[in-house]
Amino acid sequence: MIITALFALALLAGTSYGQNSNQAMFCTTQDGIVKIQNNTVELRDYTLTAERVERDGVIHLIDANAGVTAVLDARDPQGLYLAVNESGIAMQVVAPSRDINVEGSTHTTSGGAAPSGADINIIREIHTSHSADMDNYSALAR
């Protein structure tokens, strides 16, 4: 749940939902650094854009320029899972929660520590003040 909320915050940063926030989420994986910010997920040469929300914590992404699709699953408190498909070749990228950090925040997930009160308040503020505009993202912020 914490990972899902942080993911929502990172995706919404820089949009009308989080104009005062420029936070990015950085995930260290065996396949490189994953950066989540401003409705995009960056990994290697890919810049994946959120296409649709399938269900709570599951986002479909696309990089039309590279011909890549991906599904990001943020439901597991143990971390984030990104399944990338390029020309029929699948790659699974795993970011353990201990290796996820939020830029501009005192929060780190090392050792499974809970986010700070400020992080939680930002997530709640984004959810409540923009609930009418967040139909596609409301499941992530809960």
N, C-alpha and C positions, 0 to 999 in steps of 0.2 A: 504494500500500500504506500509506503514511504517512497519507494522507487517510482511508482506510478505517478505520484504527486509531483516529485521532482522532475520527472520526464515531462509532465504537462507544463510545468513552470518553464522549463528550458525551451519547449516548442513554442510557447506563447510569448516568450520574451521578444520584444521588438515589434510585435504586432499591436493592433489596437487594444488587445487584451492586456498587454503589459508594457505600455509605452515608457514607463519610468524605469524599466528594468532592462539591463543589457547582460543578463546572466547567461552563461553557457554551461552545459554539463560536459565534462570531459571523462571519458571512460577508457581506462587502460586495458587493452586486450592483447592476446597473443598475435593478433593480426594487425596491430597498430592502434593508434589513438582514434577513438570515435568521438566526434564533437557534435553535440545536439544544441541547436540554437536557431531562433527565427524561422520556425517551420521546416528546418532542414536537419538532416543527419549526414555528416561528412565522415567518410572512411576512405583512405587511400585516394584514388582519383575520382571517387564517386561523390556527388552532391545529390542526395536523395531528398525529395520533397514529399511532404505528407499528402497523400492522395485521398484517403478515407479512413475513418475509424470503423473497424469491424465490430469490436465489442470492448468492454472495459479493458484498457491497457494494451490493446492490440491495434497497431497502426499499419496500414499499407502505404508503402513509399515507392517512388519512381524516380529514376534519373533517365529522362527521355533521350538526352544527348548520348548517353553511354549504352542505352538499350538494356538497362538494369531495373529489375523490380526487387522489392524487399518487403519483409514483414518484421516489424519490431514488436516484441512481446515484453511488456513491462509488468506483468502480473505477479511474477515470482519475487518474493522479498530477498532472494539470494542474489538477484542481479537482473541484467537486461540481456535479452537474446535477440540477435538480428540474423535472420535468414535471408541471404542475398542470392539472387538468381540472375546469372548473366549467360545468355545464349544456351540455356539448358544446363549449365554448370552451377551447382548449388554450393554455397559456402555458409557455414554456421559460425557466427561471431558471438562470443560470450564475454560479457563484462560483469565480473563478480561485484557485488555491492561494495566490498571493501576497496575496490579500485575505481569508484565513481566519486568525482569531486565536482562541486558547483562553484564556478568562478564568481567572485564578488560576494561570497558567503563564508561564514565561519564554519559552515557545515562540511564535514567529510564523513563518508560512510565507513571509514576504517574501523574495523572491529564491530560493525553493525550499530554504531552510535546513532541515536535518534537525531532528526534535524532540530535545529534551534527553534525557539519560539518565534523568532523573526521570520524564518523560512516558512513556518506553518501559517503565520499571519498573512504573508504575501500570497500564498496559495489560496487561502480563504478569501482574501480581498479580491483577487482576480476572479475567483468563481462567483462571488456574490455580486460584485459591481458590474459584471458583464454577462450575467447568466442568460440574458436574452440573445446575445450574440454567440454564445458558446455551445450551441446545439451539438456540433460535431466533437467538441472537446470536453463536455461536461462530465462524461464518464471517467475521463482521466484525472480530473481534479478532485474526485471524491475520495 
